[in-house]
Amino acid sequence: MFCFDLRPVNEIEPWTGADGLCLSWFGLSAGWYFIDAAGHHLLEYAAGTECVSYQVARLHEDVVEMLPDVLDAIPEPLVAR
C-alpha cells in the first residue's frame, strides 16, 4: 500500500524559474511517502522514523512507468522452480 501525506500549501515554497517564482502541480505535490508491505515500511531511512520527503507525484510517475514490466506474467519455467 502506498502511504503519503502532502505538505500544507502555505509551507510549499515556489521555485525560481526563468520568469521569476513559479509553482506547478508537481511542486504542489510536496510531501512524504513510503510503501507499506505487510507491515514493513519500504523507503524509510530508519525503522519508524523518516520516510521520503519529496514530491508525491514522483512516486506516481515511477510506478506508472514500471507498471507494464511488473505486470508481465512470470515465465512458466521460472514458476516451476
C-alpha positions as CSV (number, residue, x, y, z in Angstrom):
1,M,0.0,0.0,0.0
2,F,1.3,3.5,-0.9
3,C,1.1,5.8,2.1
4,F,1.6,9.5,1.8
5,D,0.8,12.9,3.2
6,L,1.0,16.3,1.4
7,R,2.6,19.4,2.9
8,P,0.2,22.2,3.8
9,V,0.1,24.6,0.8
10,N,1.3,27.5,2.9
11,E,4.5,25.6,3.7
12,I,5.4,25.0,0.0
13,E,7.9,27.5,-1.4
14,P,7.7,28.4,-5.1
15,W,10.7,27.6,-7.3
16,T,12.7,30.2,-9.1
17,G,12.2,29.9,-12.8
18,A,13.3,32.0,-15.8
19,D,10.3,34.2,-15.4
20,G,10.5,34.5,-11.6
21,L,8.8,32.5,-9.0
22,C,6.6,29.6,-10.2
23,L,4.6,26.7,-8.7
24,S,3.4,23.9,-10.7
25,W,1.1,20.9,-9.9
26,F,4.4,18.9,-9.4
27,G,5.6,21.3,-6.8
28,L,2.2,21.3,-5.0
29,S,2.6,17.5,-4.5
30,A,5.4,18.1,-2.0
31,G,5.0,15.7,0.9
32,W,6.2,12.5,2.5
33,Y,5.7,8.9,1.3
34,F,6.6,5.2,1.9
35,I,5.3,1.8,0.8
36,D,3.7,-0.5,3.4
37,A,4.4,-4.1,2.5
38,A,2.7,-6.3,5.1
39,G,3.7,-4.0,8.0
40,H,7.2,-3.4,6.6
41,H,7.8,0.2,5.6
42,L,9.8,0.5,2.4
43,L,11.5,3.7,1.5
44,E,12.1,4.7,5.2
45,Y,15.6,5.8,6.2
46,A,15.3,4.2,9.6
47,A,12.6,2.0,11.1
48,G,9.7,4.1,12.2
49,T,11.4,7.4,11.6
50,E,11.8,9.4,8.4
51,C,10.3,8.5,5.0
52,V,10.9,10.0,1.6
53,S,10.4,13.8,1.7
54,Y,9.8,14.8,-1.9
55,Q,7.0,15.4,-4.5
56,V,4.5,12.6,-4.2
57,A,3.9,13.0,-7.9
58,R,7.4,11.5,-8.5
59,L,6.3,8.2,-6.8
60,H,3.2,8.1,-9.1
61,E,5.3,8.7,-12.2
62,D,7.8,6.0,-11.2
63,V,5.0,3.4,-10.6
64,V,3.2,4.3,-13.8
65,E,6.5,3.9,-15.8
66,M,7.4,0.5,-14.4
67,L,3.8,-0.9,-14.3
68,P,3.9,-2.6,-17.7
69,D,7.1,-4.5,-16.7
70,V,5.9,-5.7,-13.3
71,L,2.5,-6.8,-14.7
72,D,4.2,-9.2,-17.1
73,A,3.5,-12.8,-16.3
74,I,6.3,-14.8,-14.7
75,P,7.6,-17.3,-17.3
76,E,6.4,-20.8,-16.7
77,P,9.8,-22.4,-16.3
78,L,10.6,-19.9,-13.6
79,V,7.2,-20.5,-11.8
80,A,8.0,-24.2,-11.7
81,R,11.3,-23.6,-9.8
